[in-house]
Amino acid sequence: MADEVPPPSTLPYPPLHLDKKFVALSDWDGTITNRDSNDYLTDHLGFGLEKRRNGNLEILSGRATFRDAFREMLESVVKNGHSFEECAEVLKQNISLDVGFKNFYDFCKANDIPVVIISSGMAPLIRAVLSKLIGDEEAKNIEIIANDTIIHEDGTWEIKYRHPSSGYGHDKSQSILPYRRLPNPPTVFFFGDGVSDMSAARHADLLFVKQKPGADNDLAAFCTREGIPHVLFEDFDRALGLIKKVVEGEVSVGEAVKVGRA
């Protein structure tokens, strides 16, 4: 809830985008990208798909926290001898953007809508992949609120959580709630797909949940179970059609939510 004491953050936040009518916040892995990079590392370099998927189901059921299950995933990659640099290179070769993200990003830039990546992954990996996909200069201009990485002298590495006291490791609601406290809060769009987005799901004005054919849809399952209004979308081009109608005043946020699928 908005009046709860926020978990202490080990990492700084960028300034809020004040006096904006709209702000777009988006998960990175599996939402902006075609697949989840940490899942990819775990499935191919760590303990594998079956154990990872079981962990996700434990999170969804409430029997495990995302923080602990995610740390275990990454530890399995490190235990198998894979350096952070190797992981970054593997992801740069195997992760691509959602087909419509560039159009969405260009529309937001043209309409003074800040786009901020809100990720439970690690910022150095996100920057590495983003630079490969859209270029160094453009990648520098996109704000990233994520976890960090600790690389030890022996070459092993581990995640540094933004909110280690939270069961999420990174409580994404803390990137939305400060906007709620502004005298004239913007309309907040949030885009997500998985269990790491559950903390943010209740707080966006317009929640877009990515629906990937043949893939897990944990956030959709959570929102359906909890009665959280959301709009399903398959790619950012489809979401953009609805976003344009809201930004241009053709439909209200309340009307947009009722669409159900972009």
URZIDA-V865136 format. One record per backbone hydrogen bond with DSSP energy under -0.5 kcal/mol. NH is the residue of the N-H (numbers start at 1). CO is the residue of the C=O. Records with the same first field share a line. If there is no record, write none. Layout:
NH: CO ; CO
This chain:
4: 1
10: 162
18: 16
20: 17
23: 187
24: 114
25: 23 ; 189
26: 116
27: 191
30: 35
31: 28
32: 27 ; 28
33: 28
34: 96
37: 35
40: 36
41: 37
42: 38
43: 39
44: 40
45: 41
46: 41 ; 42
48: 42
52: 48
53: 49
54: 50
55: 51
56: 52
57: 53
58: 54
59: 55
60: 56
61: 57
62: 58 ; 59
63: 58
64: 58
67: 167
69: 65
70: 66
71: 67
72: 68
73: 69
74: 70
75: 71
76: 72
77: 73 ; 74
78: 74
79: 75
80: 76
81: 78
82: 77
83: 81
87: 83
88: 84
89: 85
90: 86
91: 87
92: 88
93: 89
94: 90 ; 91
95: 91
98: 32
101: 98
104: 100
105: 101
106: 102
107: 103
108: 104
109: 105
110: 106
111: 107
112: 109
113: 108
114: 22 ; 112
116: 24 ; 114
117: 143
118: 26 ; 116
119: 117 ; 145
123: 147
125: 122
126: 122
127: 123
128: 124
129: 125
130: 126
131: 127
132: 128
133: 129
134: 130
135: 131
139: 135
140: 136
141: 137 ; 138
142: 139
143: 115 ; 141
145: 117
146: 144
147: 121
148: 160
150: 158
151: 149
152: 150 ; 156
155: 152
158: 150
160: 148
161: 159
163: 169
164: 161
166: 163
169: 163 ; 166
170: 168
172: 170
174: 171
175: 172
176: 173
177: 173
179: 176
180: 176
181: 177
182: 179
185: 182
187: 21
188: 186
189: 23 ; 187
190: 206
191: 25
192: 208
197: 194
198: 195
200: 197
201: 197
202: 198
203: 200
204: 200
205: 188
206: 188
208: 190 ; 206
209: 207 ; 231
210: 192 ; 208
211: 233
212: 210
213: 211
215: 212
219: 193
221: 217
222: 218
223: 219
224: 220
225: 221
226: 222
227: 223
228: 223
229: 227
231: 207
232: 260
233: 209
238: 235
239: 235
240: 236
241: 237
242: 238 ; 239
243: 239
244: 240
245: 241
246: 242
247: 243
248: 244
249: 246
250: 245
251: 245
256: 252
257: 253
258: 254
259: 256
260: 256 ; 257
261: 259
262: 232
